[in-house]
Amino acid sequence: MHEMALMGDILQLIEKDARSRNMEKIEKVELIVGDLSNALPDALEMAFTIFRARGLALLSEQSELVIKKEAARAKCTVCGFEYNPDARLSICPKCSLPSGILTAGETFKVQSYEGS
């Protein structure tokens, strides 16, 4: 489960930035996780719960994780049709050519965090 390592890295980055802003507690962390980002939202939530229970970083029992899911979108370079692909490499459902370029769905980032 690489989400445990991902969450650990995220919390380290947030903690470093929060401390530079003299924050003592993180109340909320918001992530954007794309359907094709290779990160599982449920596993990220479980990892966050484990770190929170361990009292790691600036998290308290009230700290929350909010995950915004980004749907996968692609656009065919041949016919211009936009669609929701199931994988990074996909066939356009309109012209049946493997010419789709992902326009959304690979994002994995910290959108924001709140603290005091």
Secondary structure as GFF3:
##gff-version 3
##sequence-region A 1 116
A	DSSP	alpha_helix	3	20	.	.	.	ID=ss1
A	DSSP	beta_strand	26	34	.	.	.	ID=ss2
A	DSSP	alpha_helix	41	53	.	.	.	ID=ss3
A	DSSP	beta_strand	59	70	.	.	.	ID=ss4
A	DSSP	beta_strand	73	76	.	.	.	ID=ss5
A	DSSP	beta_strand	82	83	.	.	.	ID=ss6
A	DSSP	beta_strand	100	104	.	.	.	ID=ss7
A	DSSP	beta_strand	108	115	.	.	.	ID=ss8
###
